[in-house]
Amino acid sequence: MYSYVPKGVCSTKIDFDIVDGKISEVNFTGGCSGNSSGVAALVKGMKVEEVIKRLKGINCGTKNTSCPDQLAITLEKIIKA
C-alpha cells in the first residue's frame, strides 16, 4: 500500500495499492467524498499507465490540479522510480 500527501487540493491523503501493474484499491482522505469515491471506483482494476493518461492534467475549479491529477502525479513518480 502506498500513501501520498497531495498538494493544492482539499484531500489530505491518498492511499492506494498496485497489484500486477493495475490499481487494486484507492482511498482519498478528505475532499469531495462523492467525487473521490467515484474516481476510486472507476480506476480500480485499471492499468497504472491508463490511469495516468486519463487523469493527469485535470483541474478542479480555478486550481491548477485536482485529486485525480494528484493521483496521476504520484503514480507517474512510482513507475519512473
All heavy atoms as a GROMACS GRO file, in nm:
protein
  595
    1MET      N    1   0.085  -0.118   0.000
    1MET     CA    2   0.000   0.000   0.000
    1MET      C    3   0.089   0.123   0.000
    1MET      O    4   0.186   0.131   0.073
    1MET     CB    5  -0.091  -0.003   0.122
    1MET     CG    6  -0.192   0.109   0.128
    1MET     SD    7  -0.326   0.105   0.010
    1MET     CE    8  -0.440  -0.005   0.086
    2TYR      N    9   0.056   0.217  -0.084
    2TYR     CA   10   0.128   0.344  -0.094
    2TYR      C   11   0.042   0.454  -0.031
    2TYR      O   12  -0.080   0.447  -0.034
    2TYR     CB   13   0.151   0.382  -0.240
    2TYR     CG   14   0.238   0.286  -0.317
    2TYR    CD1   15   0.182   0.177  -0.384
    2TYR    CD2   16   0.376   0.305  -0.325
    2TYR    CE1   17   0.261   0.090  -0.457
    2TYR    CE2   18   0.456   0.218  -0.398
    2TYR     CZ   19   0.398   0.111  -0.463
    2TYR     OH   20   0.476   0.024  -0.535
    3SER      N   21   0.108   0.556   0.022
    3SER     CA   22   0.040   0.674   0.074
    3SER      C   23   0.105   0.797   0.014
    3SER      O   24   0.228   0.801  -0.001
    3SER     CB   25   0.051   0.682   0.226
    3SER     OG   26  -0.032   0.587   0.286
    4TYR      N   27   0.024   0.894  -0.019
    4TYR     CA   28   0.073   1.018  -0.080
    4TYR      C   29  -0.003   1.135  -0.019
    4TYR      O   30  -0.125   1.128  -0.003
    4TYR     CB   31   0.051   1.013  -0.232
    4TYR     CG   32   0.089   1.139  -0.305
    4TYR    CD1   33   0.222   1.176  -0.320
    4TYR    CD2   34  -0.010   1.220  -0.360
    4TYR    CE1   35   0.256   1.292  -0.387
    4TYR    CE2   36   0.025   1.336  -0.429
    4TYR     CZ   37   0.157   1.370  -0.442
    4TYR     OH   38   0.191   1.485  -0.509
    5VAL      N   39   0.069   1.241   0.015
    5VAL     CA   40   0.008   1.363   0.065
    5VAL      C   41  -0.002   1.459  -0.054
    5VAL      O   42   0.099   1.511  -0.101
    5VAL     CB   43   0.091   1.426   0.179
    5VAL    CG1   44   0.030   1.557   0.223
    5VAL    CG2   45   0.101   1.329   0.297
    6PRO      N   46  -0.124   1.478  -0.106
    6PRO     CA   47  -0.141   1.563  -0.223
    6PRO      C   48  -0.119   1.711  -0.191
    6PRO      O   49  -0.130   1.752  -0.075
    6PRO     CB   50  -0.286   1.537  -0.266
    6PRO     CG   51  -0.353   1.488  -0.143
    6PRO     CD   52  -0.250   1.421  -0.059
    7LYS      N   53  -0.088   1.787  -0.293
    7LYS     CA   54  -0.062   1.929  -0.278
    7LYS      C   55  -0.163   2.011  -0.359
    7LYS      O   56  -0.193   1.978  -0.472
    7LYS     CB   57   0.080   1.960  -0.325
    7LYS     CG   58   0.186   1.893  -0.238
    7LYS     CD   59   0.320   1.888  -0.310
    7LYS     CE   60   0.423   1.810  -0.232
    7LYS     NZ   61   0.392   1.673  -0.207
    8GLY      N   62  -0.215   2.116  -0.296
    8GLY     CA   63  -0.303   2.208  -0.367
    8GLY      C   64  -0.447   2.164  -0.385
    8GLY      O   65  -0.519   2.220  -0.466
    9VAL      N   66  -0.488   2.061  -0.308
    9VAL     CA   67  -0.626   2.011  -0.318
    9VAL      C   68  -0.685   1.995  -0.178
    9VAL      O   69  -0.614   2.005  -0.078
    9VAL     CB   70  -0.632   1.876  -0.394
    9VAL    CG1   71  -0.588   1.893  -0.538
    9VAL    CG2   72  -0.550   1.770  -0.325
   10CYS      N   73  -0.814   1.968  -0.172
   10CYS     CA   74  -0.882   1.952  -0.043
   10CYS      C   75  -0.848   1.821   0.026
   10CYS      O   76  -0.844   1.813   0.148
   10CYS     CB   77  -1.033   1.961  -0.063
   10CYS     SG   78  -1.088   2.118  -0.130
   11SER      N   79  -0.823   1.717  -0.051
   11SER     CA   80  -0.788   1.587   0.005
   11SER      C   81  -0.654   1.599   0.079
   11SER      O   82  -0.563   1.667   0.033
   11SER     CB   83  -0.779   1.484  -0.107
   11SER     OG   84  -0.742   1.358  -0.056
   12THR      N   85  -0.643   1.532   0.193
   12THR     CA   86  -0.520   1.539   0.272
   12THR      C   87  -0.430   1.418   0.257
   12THR      O   88  -0.314   1.421   0.296
   12THR     CB   89  -0.554   1.557   0.421
   12THR    OG1   90  -0.636   1.448   0.464
   12THR    CG2   91  -0.626   1.690   0.445
   13LYS      N   92  -0.483   1.309   0.199
   13LYS     CA   93  -0.402   1.189   0.180
   13LYS      C   94  -0.468   1.100   0.076
   13LYS      O   95  -0.592   1.094   0.068
   13LYS     CB   96  -0.386   1.114   0.311
   13LYS     CG   97  -0.289   0.997   0.304
   13LYS     CD   98  -0.252   0.946   0.442
   13LYS     CE   99  -0.348   0.841   0.488
   13LYS     NZ  100  -0.305   0.762   0.603
   14ILE      N  101  -0.386   1.033  -0.003
   14ILE     CA  102  -0.434   0.934  -0.098
   14ILE      C  103  -0.360   0.804  -0.068
   14ILE      O  104  -0.237   0.800  -0.073
   14ILE     CB  105  -0.410   0.975  -0.245
   14ILE    CG1  106  -0.470   1.112  -0.275
   14ILE    CG2  107  -0.467   0.869  -0.340
   14ILE    CD1  108  -0.430   1.168  -0.412
   15ASP      N  109  -0.434   0.699  -0.035
   15ASP     CA  110  -0.377   0.566  -0.014
   15ASP      C  111  -0.419   0.480  -0.132
   15ASP      O  112  -0.535   0.483  -0.173
   15ASP     CB  113  -0.430   0.504   0.115
   15ASP     CG  114  -0.388   0.582   0.238
   15ASP    OD1  115  -0.268   0.609   0.251
   15ASP    OD2  116  -0.476   0.614   0.320
   16PHE      N  117  -0.326   0.402  -0.184
   16PHE     CA  118  -0.360   0.317  -0.298
   16PHE      C  119  -0.266   0.198  -0.303
   16PHE      O  120  -0.159   0.197  -0.243
   16PHE     CB  121  -0.353   0.397  -0.430
   16PHE     CG  122  -0.219   0.459  -0.457
   16PHE    CD1  123  -0.125   0.394  -0.536
   16PHE    CD2  124  -0.187   0.582  -0.403
   16PHE    CE1  125  -0.002   0.452  -0.560
   16PHE    CE2  126  -0.064   0.640  -0.426
   16PHE     CZ  127   0.029   0.575  -0.505
   17ASP      N  128  -0.308   0.097  -0.377
   17ASP     CA  129  -0.227  -0.023  -0.394
   17ASP      C  130  -0.222  -0.059  -0.541
   17ASP      O  131  -0.319  -0.038  -0.615
   17ASP     CB  132  -0.285  -0.139  -0.312
   17ASP     CG  133  -0.180  -0.241  -0.274
   17ASP    OD1  134  -0.060  -0.219  -0.302
   17ASP    OD2  135  -0.217  -0.344  -0.215
   18ILE      N  136  -0.109  -0.112  -0.581
   18ILE     CA  137  -0.087  -0.156  -0.719
   18ILE      C  138  -0.053  -0.304  -0.715
   18ILE      O  139   0.038  -0.345  -0.642
   18ILE     CB  140   0.029  -0.078  -0.785
   18ILE    CG1  141  -0.002   0.072  -0.786
   18ILE    CG2  142   0.057  -0.131  -0.925
   18ILE    CD1  143   0.118   0.159  -0.825
   19VAL      N  144  -0.126  -0.384  -0.790
   19VAL     CA  145  -0.101  -0.527  -0.800
   19VAL      C  146  -0.092  -0.563  -0.948
   19VAL      O  147  -0.184  -0.535  -1.024
   19VAL     CB  148  -0.212  -0.609  -0.730
   19VAL    CG1  149  -0.188  -0.758  -0.749
   19VAL    CG2  150  -0.221  -0.573  -0.583
   20ASP      N  151   0.020  -0.621  -0.988
   20ASP     CA  152   0.042  -0.663  -1.127
   20ASP      C  153   0.021  -0.548  -1.225
   20ASP      O  154  -0.039  -0.566  -1.332
   20ASP     CB  155  -0.048  -0.780  -1.164
   20ASP     CG  156  -0.018  -0.905  -1.082
   20ASP    OD1  157   0.100  -0.926  -1.046
   20ASP    OD2  158  -0.112  -0.983  -1.055
   21GLY      N  159   0.068  -0.427  -1.187
   21GLY     CA  160   0.060  -0.313  -1.277
   21GLY      C  161  -0.076  -0.247  -1.286
   21GLY      O  162  -0.098  -0.159  -1.369
   22LYS      N  163  -0.170  -0.292  -1.200
   22LYS     CA  164  -0.305  -0.235  -1.201
   22LYS      C  165  -0.341  -0.181  -1.062
   22LYS      O  166  -0.294  -0.231  -0.961
   22LYS     CB  167  -0.407  -0.342  -1.240
   22LYS     CG  168  -0.390  -0.392  -1.382
   22LYS     CD  169  -0.493  -0.497  -1.415
   22LYS     CE  170  -0.475  -0.547  -1.557
   22LYS     NZ  171  -0.574  -0.650  -1.590
   23ILE      N  172  -0.428  -0.081  -1.061
   23ILE     CA  173  -0.476  -0.025  -0.936
   23ILE      C  174  -0.572  -0.126  -0.872
   23ILE      O  175  -0.669  -0.167  -0.934
   23ILE     CB  176  -0.550   0.108  -0.959
   23ILE    CG1  177  -0.461   0.210  -1.030
   23ILE    CG2  178  -0.604   0.163  -0.827
   23ILE    CD1  179  -0.341   0.255  -0.952
   24SER      N  180  -0.543  -0.165  -0.748
   24SER     CA  181  -0.634  -0.259  -0.682
   24SER      C  182  -0.721  -0.190  -0.578
   24SER      O  183  -0.827  -0.242  -0.543
   24SER     CB  184  -0.556  -0.373  -0.616
   24SER     OG  185  -0.475  -0.324  -0.512
   25GLU      N  186  -0.677  -0.073  -0.531
   25GLU     CA  187  -0.756  -0.001  -0.431
   25GLU      C  188  -0.708   0.143  -0.424
   25GLU      O  189  -0.590   0.171  -0.439
   25GLU     CB  190  -0.736  -0.067  -0.294
   25GLU     CG  191  -0.821  -0.009  -0.186
   25GLU     CD  192  -0.806  -0.084  -0.055
   25GLU    OE1  193  -0.755  -0.197  -0.053
   25GLU    OE2  194  -0.847  -0.027   0.047
   26VAL      N  195  -0.801   0.237  -0.404
   26VAL     CA  196  -0.770   0.378  -0.383
   26VAL      C  197  -0.863   0.433  -0.277
   26VAL      O  198  -0.984   0.408  -0.281
   26VAL     CB  199  -0.787   0.463  -0.512
   26VAL    CG1  200  -0.756   0.608  -0.485
   26VAL    CG2  201  -0.702   0.412  -0.626
   27ASN      N  202  -0.807   0.507  -0.182
   27ASN     CA  203  -0.887   0.575  -0.079
   27ASN      C  204  -0.835   0.717  -0.063
   27ASN      O  205  -0.716   0.738  -0.043
   27ASN     CB  206  -0.875   0.503   0.056
   27ASN     CG  207  -0.938   0.367   0.053
   27ASN    OD1  208  -1.056   0.354   0.026
   27ASN    ND2  209  -0.860   0.264   0.080
   28PHE      N  210  -0.924   0.814  -0.075
   28PHE     CA  211  -0.892   0.954  -0.054
   28PHE      C  212  -0.938   0.992   0.086
   28PHE      O  213  -1.049   0.957   0.126
   28PHE     CB  214  -0.964   1.043  -0.155
   28PHE     CG  215  -0.917   1.028  -0.297
   28PHE    CD1  216  -0.967   0.928  -0.378
   28PHE    CD2  217  -0.823   1.114  -0.349
   28PHE    CE1  218  -0.925   0.914  -0.509
   28PHE    CE2  219  -0.779   1.102  -0.480
   28PHE     CZ  220  -0.830   1.001  -0.561
   29THR      N  221  -0.855   1.066   0.159
   29THR     CA  222  -0.894   1.120   0.289
   29THR      C  223  -0.924   1.267   0.271
   29THR      O  224  -0.840   1.343   0.221
   29THR     CB  225  -0.779   1.102   0.392
   29THR    OG1  226  -0.746   0.964   0.402
   29THR    CG2  227  -0.819   1.157   0.527
   30GLY      N  228  -1.045   1.306   0.309
   30GLY     CA  229  -1.087   1.445   0.292
   30GLY      C  230  -1.130   1.471   0.148
   30GLY      O  231  -1.138   1.381   0.065
   31GLY      N  232  -1.158   1.597   0.121
   31GLY     CA  233  -1.201   1.635  -0.013
   31GLY      C  234  -1.347   1.602  -0.036
   31GLY      O  235  -1.424   1.579   0.056
   32CYS      N  236  -1.386   1.601  -0.161
   32CYS     CA  237  -1.525   1.576  -0.201
   32CYS      C  238  -1.550   1.426  -0.202
   32CYS      O  239  -1.503   1.355  -0.291
   32CYS     CB  240  -1.551   1.633  -0.340
   32CYS     SG  241  -1.514   1.809  -0.354
   33SER      N  242  -1.624   1.380  -0.106
   33SER     CA  243  -1.645   1.236  -0.086
   33SER      C  244  -1.702   1.167  -0.210
   33SER      O  245  -1.654   1.062  -0.251
   33SER     CB  246  -1.738   1.214   0.033
   33SER     OG  247  -1.766   1.078   0.049
   34GLY      N  248  -1.805   1.226  -0.270
   34GLY     CA  249  -1.867   1.163  -0.388
   34GLY      C  250  -1.771   1.154  -0.505
   34GLY      O  251  -1.761   1.049  -0.570
   35ASN      N  252  -1.700   1.262  -0.532
   35ASN     CA  253  -1.606   1.262  -0.645
   35ASN      C  254  -1.491   1.166  -0.622
   35ASN      O  255  -1.454   1.089  -0.712
   35ASN     CB  256  -1.552   1.403  -0.670
   35ASN     CG  257  -1.656   1.495  -0.728
   35ASN    OD1  258  -1.750   1.452  -0.792
   35ASN    ND2  259  -1.640   1.623  -0.704
   36SER      N  260  -1.433   1.168  -0.504
   36SER     CA  261  -1.319   1.081  -0.480
   36SER      C  262  -1.361   0.934  -0.477
   36SER      O  263  -1.288   0.847  -0.526
   36SER     CB  264  -1.245   1.120  -0.352
   36SER     OG  265  -1.330   1.129  -0.243
   37SER      N  266  -1.479   0.904  -0.426
   37SER     CA  267  -1.530   0.766  -0.429
   37SER      C  268  -1.554   0.722  -0.572
   37SER      O  269  -1.526   0.607  -0.608
   37SER     CB  270  -1.660   0.754  -0.350
   37SER     OG  271  -1.638   0.781  -0.214
   38GLY      N  272  -1.605   0.813  -0.654
   38GLY     CA  273  -1.628   0.782  -0.795
   38GLY      C  274  -1.499   0.755  -0.870
   38GLY      O  275  -1.487   0.658  -0.945
   39VAL      N  276  -1.399   0.839  -0.848
   39VAL     CA  277  -1.269   0.820  -0.912
   39VAL      C  278  -1.209   0.687  -0.868
   39VAL      O  279  -1.160   0.609  -0.950
   39VAL     CB  280  -1.172   0.936  -0.880
   39VAL    CG1  281  -1.030   0.903  -0.922
   39VAL    CG2  282  -1.219   1.064  -0.947
   40ALA      N  283  -1.214   0.659  -0.738
   40ALA     CA  284  -1.160   0.534  -0.685
   40ALA      C  285  -1.226   0.413  -0.749
   40ALA      O  286  -1.158   0.316  -0.787
   40ALA     CB  287  -1.174   0.530  -0.534
   41ALA      N  288  -1.357   0.416  -0.764
   41ALA     CA  289  -1.429   0.303  -0.824
   41ALA      C  290  -1.395   0.288  -0.972
   41ALA      O  291  -1.381   0.176  -1.022
   41ALA     CB  292  -1.580   0.323  -0.807
   42LEU      N  293  -1.380   0.399  -1.042
   42LEU     CA  294  -1.351   0.393  -1.186
   42LEU      C  295  -1.211   0.342  -1.218
   42LEU      O  296  -1.192   0.273  -1.317
   42LEU     CB  297  -1.372   0.530  -1.249
   42LEU     CG  298  -1.517   0.576  -1.260
   42LEU    CD1  299  -1.523   0.723  -1.302
   42LEU    CD2  300  -1.594   0.489  -1.358
   43VAL      N  301  -1.113   0.376  -1.134
   43VAL     CA  302  -0.976   0.334  -1.166
   43VAL      C  303  -0.942   0.195  -1.115
   43VAL      O  304  -0.840   0.137  -1.156
   43VAL     CB  305  -0.871   0.436  -1.115
   43VAL    CG1  306  -0.894   0.572  -1.177
   43VAL    CG2  307  -0.867   0.445  -0.964
   44LYS      N  308  -1.025   0.140  -1.029
   44LYS     CA  309  -0.998   0.006  -0.975
   44LYS      C  310  -0.990  -0.096  -1.089
   44LYS      O  311  -1.080  -0.104  -1.173
   44LYS     CB  312  -1.107  -0.034  -0.876
   44LYS     CG  313  -1.076  -0.160  -0.802
   44LYS     CD  314  -1.179  -0.187  -0.694
   44LYS     CE  315  -1.143  -0.314  -0.618
   44LYS     NZ  316  -1.238  -0.339  -0.510
   45GLY      N  317  -0.880  -0.169  -1.094
   45GLY     CA  318  -0.858  -0.269  -1.197
   45GLY      C  319  -0.795  -0.214  -1.324
   45GLY      O  320  -0.763  -0.289  -1.416
   46MET      N  321  -0.775  -0.084  -1.330
   46MET     CA  322  -0.717  -0.019  -1.449
   46MET      C  323  -0.564  -0.021  -1.442
   46MET      O  324  -0.506  -0.010  -1.334
   46MET     CB  325  -0.769   0.125  -1.456
   46MET     CG  326  -0.742   0.194  -1.588
   46MET     SD  327  -0.805   0.365  -1.589
   46MET     CE  328  -0.981   0.335  -1.590
   47LYS      N  329  -0.500  -0.035  -1.557
   47LYS     CA  330  -0.355  -0.028  -1.562
   47LYS      C  331  -0.307   0.110  -1.520
   47LYS      O  332  -0.370   0.211  -1.553
   47LYS     CB  333  -0.304  -0.058  -1.704
   47LYS     CG  334  -0.323  -0.201  -1.746
   47LYS     CD  335  -0.263  -0.224  -1.883
   47LYS     CE  336  -0.282  -0.369  -1.923
   47LYS     NZ  337  -0.221  -0.397  -2.053
   48VAL      N  338  -0.197   0.112  -1.447
   48VAL     CA  339  -0.142   0.238  -1.395
   48VAL      C  340  -0.121   0.339  -1.507
   48VAL      O  341  -0.157   0.456  -1.493
   48VAL     CB  342  -0.011   0.212  -1.317
   48VAL    CG1  343   0.060   0.341  -1.284
   48VAL    CG2  344  -0.039   0.130  -1.192
   49GLU      N  345  -0.065   0.297  -1.618
   49GLU     CA  346  -0.038   0.388  -1.729
   49GLU      C  347  -0.166   0.450  -1.784
   49GLU      O  348  -0.168   0.567  -1.823
   49GLU     CB  349   0.038   0.316  -1.842
   49GLU     CG  350   0.179   0.274  -1.806
   49GLU     CD  351   0.187   0.142  -1.729
   49GLU    OE1  352   0.081   0.079  -1.702
   49GLU    OE2  353   0.300   0.102  -1.693
   50GLU      N  354  -0.274   0.374  -1.788
   50GLU     CA  355  -0.402   0.424  -1.836
   50GLU      C  356  -0.460   0.526  -1.740
   50GLU      O  357  -0.518   0.626  -1.781
   50GLU     CB  358  -0.500   0.309  -1.859
   50GLU     CG  359  -0.631   0.351  -1.922
   50GLU     CD  360  -0.619   0.405  -2.064
   50GLU    OE1  361  -0.519   0.376  -2.133
   50GLU    OE2  362  -0.710   0.478  -2.106
   51VAL      N  363  -0.445   0.501  -1.610
   51VAL     CA  364  -0.493   0.596  -1.509
   51VAL      C  365  -0.420   0.730  -1.527
   51VAL      O  366  -0.483   0.836  -1.529
   51VAL     CB  367  -0.473   0.542  -1.366
   51VAL    CG1  368  -0.507   0.648  -1.263
   51VAL    CG2  369  -0.557   0.416  -1.345
   52ILE      N  370  -0.290   0.724  -1.543
   52ILE     CA  371  -0.210   0.846  -1.563
   52ILE      C  372  -0.258   0.920  -1.687
   52ILE      O  373  -0.282   1.041  -1.684
   52ILE     CB  374  -0.060   0.812  -1.573
   52ILE    CG1  375  -0.009   0.756  -1.440
   52ILE    CG2  376   0.020   0.935  -1.615
   52ILE    CD1  377   0.127   0.691  -1.448
   53LYS      N  378  -0.274   0.847  -1.796
   53LYS     CA  379  -0.317   0.906  -1.923
   53LYS      C  380  -0.452   0.976  -1.910
   53LYS      O  381  -0.471   1.086  -1.962
   53LYS     CB  382  -0.324   0.795  -2.029
   53LYS     CG  383  -0.368   0.841  -2.164
   53LYS     CD  384  -0.373   0.722  -2.260
   53LYS     CE  385  -0.445   0.758  -2.386
   53LYS     NZ  386  -0.462   0.641  -2.474
   54ARG      N  387  -0.544   0.916  -1.838
   54ARG     CA  388  -0.680   0.971  -1.828
   54ARG      C  389  -0.693   1.085  -1.726
   54ARG      O  390  -0.774   1.174  -1.743
   54ARG     CB  391  -0.778   0.861  -1.792
   54ARG     CG  392  -0.799   0.764  -1.905
   54ARG     CD  393  -0.896   0.656  -1.865
   54ARG     NE  394  -0.909   0.557  -1.971
   54ARG     CZ  395  -1.025   0.509  -2.011
   54ARG    NH1  396  -1.136   0.548  -1.954
   54ARG    NH2  397  -1.029   0.420  -2.107
   55LEU      N  398  -0.616   1.079  -1.617
   55LEU     CA  399  -0.636   1.173  -1.507
   55LEU      C  400  -0.538   1.289  -1.501
   55LEU      O  401  -0.570   1.393  -1.443
   55LEU     CB  402  -0.633   1.098  -1.373
   55LEU     CG  403  -0.735   0.987  -1.353
   55LEU    CD1  404  -0.723   0.930  -1.213
   55LEU    CD2  405  -0.875   1.036  -1.380
   56LYS      N  406  -0.420   1.272  -1.560
   56LYS     CA  407  -0.319   1.377  -1.549
   56LYS      C  408  -0.366   1.504  -1.620
   56LYS      O  409  -0.414   1.500  -1.732
   56LYS     CB  410  -0.186   1.331  -1.608
   56LYS     CG  411  -0.074   1.428  -1.580
   56LYS     CD  412   0.059   1.372  -1.617
   56LYS     CE  413   0.166   1.475  -1.586
   56LYS     NZ  414   0.294   1.435  -1.641
   57GLY      N  415  -0.354   1.616  -1.549
   57GLY     CA  416  -0.388   1.745  -1.608
   57GLY      C  417  -0.529   1.793  -1.579
   57GLY      O  418  -0.566   1.903  -1.617
   58ILE      N  419  -0.610   1.712  -1.508
   58ILE     CA  420  -0.744   1.755  -1.472
   58ILE      C  421  -0.735   1.860  -1.362
   58ILE      O  422  -0.664   1.841  -1.264
   58ILE     CB  423  -0.830   1.636  -1.425
   58ILE    CG1  424  -0.857   1.540  -1.541
   58ILE    CG2  425  -0.962   1.684  -1.364
   58ILE    CD1  426  -0.930   1.413  -1.502
   59ASN      N  427  -0.803   1.972  -1.381
   59ASN     CA  428  -0.805   2.079  -1.282
   59ASN      C  429  -0.936   2.077  -1.205
   59ASN      O  430  -1.038   2.029  -1.255
   59ASN     CB  431  -0.788   2.215  -1.349
   59ASN     CG  432  -0.653   2.229  -1.416
   59ASN    OD1  433  -0.556   2.167  -1.374
   59ASN    ND2  434  -0.645   2.310  -1.517
   60CYS      N  435  -0.935   2.135  -1.086
   60CYS     CA  436  -1.054   2.148  -1.003
   60CYS      C  437  -1.083   2.297  -0.987
   60CYS      O  438  -1.010   2.367  -0.918
   60CYS     CB  439  -1.032   2.082  -0.867
   60CYS     SG  440  -1.177   2.088  -0.761
   61GLY      N  441  -1.187   2.343  -1.054
   61GLY     CA  442  -1.221   2.485  -1.047
   61GLY      C  443  -1.106   2.570  -1.098
   61GLY      O  444  -1.055   2.547  -1.207
   62THR      N  445  -1.062   2.664  -1.017
   62THR     CA  446  -0.952   2.753  -1.058
   62THR      C  447  -0.816   2.700  -1.016
   62THR      O  448  -0.714   2.764  -1.043
   62THR     CB  449  -0.972   2.894  -0.997
   62THR    OG1  450  -0.977   2.882  -0.855
   62THR    CG2  451  -1.101   2.957  -1.049
   63LYS      N  452  -0.812   2.585  -0.952
   63LYS     CA  453  -0.685   2.524  -0.909
   63LYS      C  454  -0.614   2.466  -1.031
   63LYS      O  455  -0.678   2.421  -1.127
   63LYS     CB  456  -0.708   2.414  -0.806
   63LYS     CG  457  -0.771   2.464  -0.678
   63LYS     CD  458  -0.800   2.350  -0.585
   63LYS     CE  459  -0.870   2.400  -0.460
   63LYS     NZ  460  -0.904   2.291  -0.369
   64ASN      N  461  -0.482   2.463  -1.026
   64ASN     CA  462  -0.403   2.405  -1.135
   64ASN      C  463  -0.388   2.254  -1.123
   64ASN      O  464  -0.308   2.194  -1.194
   64ASN     CB  465  -0.264   2.470  -1.139
   64ASN     CG  466  -0.271   2.614  -1.182
   64ASN    OD1  467  -0.359   2.652  -1.260
   64ASN    ND2  468  -0.181   2.696  -1.132
   65THR      N  469  -0.462   2.193  -1.033
   65THR     CA  470  -0.455   2.050  -1.010
   65THR      C  471  -0.590   2.004  -0.956
   65THR      O  472  -0.684   2.082  -0.944
   65THR     CB  473  -0.339   2.014  -0.914
   65THR    OG1  474  -0.321   1.873  -0.912
   65THR    CG2  475  -0.362   2.067  -0.774
   66SER      N  476  -0.600   1.875  -0.924
   66SER     CA  477  -0.721   1.816  -0.866
   66SER      C  478  -0.680   1.688  -0.796
   66SER      O  479  -0.565   1.642  -0.810
   66SER     CB  480  -0.823   1.784  -0.976
   66SER     OG  481  -0.771   1.683  -1.061
   67CYS      N  482  -0.772   1.627  -0.723
   67CYS     CA  483  -0.741   1.498  -0.661
   67CYS      C  484  -0.707   1.392  -0.765
   67CYS      O  485  -0.608   1.319  -0.748
   67CYS     CB  486  -0.856   1.455  -0.570
   67CYS     SG  487  -0.875   1.561  -0.426
   68PRO      N  488  -0.782   1.381  -0.876
   68PRO     CA  489  -0.743   1.284  -0.979
   68PRO      C  490  -0.604   1.314  -1.037
   68PRO      O  491  -0.523   1.223  -1.060
   68PRO     CB  492  -0.851   1.298  -1.086
   68PRO     CG  493  -0.970   1.351  -1.013
   68PRO     CD  494  -0.913   1.440  -0.905
   69ASP      N  495  -0.574   1.442  -1.060
   69ASP     CA  496  -0.443   1.482  -1.111
   69ASP      C  497  -0.333   1.445  -1.012
   69ASP      O  498  -0.227   1.393  -1.052
   69ASP     CB  499  -0.442   1.632  -1.138
   69ASP     CG  500  -0.311   1.682  -1.197
   69ASP    OD1  501  -0.268   1.626  -1.300
   69ASP    OD2  502  -0.254   1.778  -1.142
   70GLN      N  503  -0.358   1.467  -0.883
   70GLN     CA  504  -0.259   1.433  -0.782
   70GLN      C  505  -0.234   1.282  -0.777
   70GLN      O  506  -0.120   1.238  -0.760
   70GLN     CB  507  -0.303   1.484  -0.644
   70GLN     CG  508  -0.294   1.635  -0.631
   70GLN     CD  509  -0.151   1.683  -0.632
   70GLN    OE1  510  -0.071   1.647  -0.546
   70GLN    NE2  511  -0.117   1.763  -0.732
   71LEU      N  512  -0.338   1.202  -0.796
   71LEU     CA  513  -0.320   1.056  -0.804
   71LEU      C  514  -0.233   1.022  -0.924
   71LEU      O  515  -0.139   0.943  -0.913
   71LEU     CB  516  -0.456   0.985  -0.814
   71LEU     CG  517  -0.452   0.834  -0.833
   71LEU    CD1  518  -0.380   0.764  -0.719
   71LEU    CD2  519  -0.593   0.779  -0.850
   72ALA      N  520  -0.260   1.083  -1.038
   72ALA     CA  521  -0.180   1.057  -1.158
   72ALA      C  522  -0.034   1.097  -1.137
   72ALA      O  523   0.057   1.026  -1.180
   72ALA     CB  524  -0.239   1.132  -1.278
   73ILE      N  525  -0.013   1.210  -1.072
   73ILE     CA  526   0.124   1.258  -1.049
   73ILE      C  527   0.203   1.159  -0.963
   73ILE      O  528   0.317   1.126  -0.994
   73ILE     CB  529   0.121   1.398  -0.983
   73ILE    CG1  530   0.077   1.502  -1.087
   73ILE    CG2  531   0.256   1.435  -0.922
   73ILE    CD1  532   0.042   1.638  -1.029
   74THR      N  533   0.143   1.110  -0.855
   74THR     CA  534   0.216   1.016  -0.770
   74THR      C  535   0.236   0.881  -0.839
   74THR      O  536   0.341   0.818  -0.825
   74THR     CB  537   0.151   0.999  -0.632
   74THR    OG1  538   0.241   0.927  -0.548
   74THR    CG2  539   0.019   0.929  -0.638
   75LEU      N  540   0.139   0.837  -0.917
   75LEU     CA  541   0.156   0.712  -0.993
   75LEU      C  542   0.270   0.725  -1.092
   75LEU      O  543   0.351   0.632  -1.108
   75LEU     CB  544   0.027   0.675  -1.066
   75LEU     CG  545  -0.089   0.629  -0.980
   75LEU    CD1  546  -0.215   0.616  -1.063
   75LEU    CD2  547  -0.057   0.498  -0.909
   76GLU      N  548   0.280   0.839  -1.156
   76GLU     CA  549   0.388   0.864  -1.252
   76GLU      C  550   0.524   0.858  -1.182
   76GLU      O  551   0.619   0.800  -1.234
   76GLU     CB  552   0.366   0.999  -1.318
   76GLU     CG  553   0.445   1.018  -1.445
   76GLU     CD  554   0.397   1.143  -1.520
   76GLU    OE1  555   0.390   1.251  -1.458
   76GLU    OE2  556   0.370   1.127  -1.640
   77LYS      N  557   0.533   0.916  -1.063
   77LYS     CA  558   0.658   0.913  -0.986
   77LYS      C  559   0.697   0.769  -0.951
   77LYS      O  560   0.813   0.732  -0.957
   77LYS     CB  561   0.645   0.996  -0.858
   77LYS     CG  562   0.641   1.143  -0.882
   77LYS     CD  563   0.623   1.218  -0.750
   77LYS     CE  564   0.609   1.368  -0.774
   77LYS     NZ  565   0.584   1.441  -0.648
   78ILE      N  566   0.598   0.688  -0.916
   78ILE     CA  567   0.626   0.550  -0.877
   78ILE      C  568   0.677   0.469  -0.995
   78ILE      O  569   0.774   0.393  -0.981
   78ILE     CB  570   0.499   0.484  -0.817
   78ILE    CG1  571   0.472   0.544  -0.679
   78ILE    CG2  572   0.512   0.332  -0.809
   78ILE    CD1  573   0.338   0.508  -0.621
   79ILE      N  574   0.615   0.480  -1.111
   79ILE     CA  575   0.660   0.399  -1.224
   79ILE      C  576   0.793   0.446  -1.280
   79ILE      O  577   0.864   0.369  -1.344
   79ILE     CB  578   0.555   0.385  -1.335
   79ILE    CG1  579   0.522   0.518  -1.402
   79ILE    CG2  580   0.429   0.319  -1.282
   79ILE    CD1  581   0.435   0.502  -1.525
   80LYS      N  582   0.828   0.573  -1.256
   80LYS     CA  583   0.958   0.624  -1.301
   80LYS      C  584   1.071   0.586  -1.207
   80LYS      O  585   1.187   0.589  -1.246
   80LYS     CB  586   0.952   0.776  -1.318
   80LYS     CG  587   0.875   0.819  -1.440
   80LYS     CD  588   0.878   0.969  -1.456
   80LYS     CE  589   0.803   1.009  -1.583
   80LYS     NZ  590   0.801   1.156  -1.602
   81ALA      N  591   1.035   0.552  -1.083
   81ALA     CA  592   1.138   0.520  -0.982
   81ALA      C  593   1.196   0.381  -1.004
   81ALA      O  594   1.145   0.297  -1.067
   81ALA     CB  595   1.078   0.530  -0.843
   0.00000   0.00000   0.00000
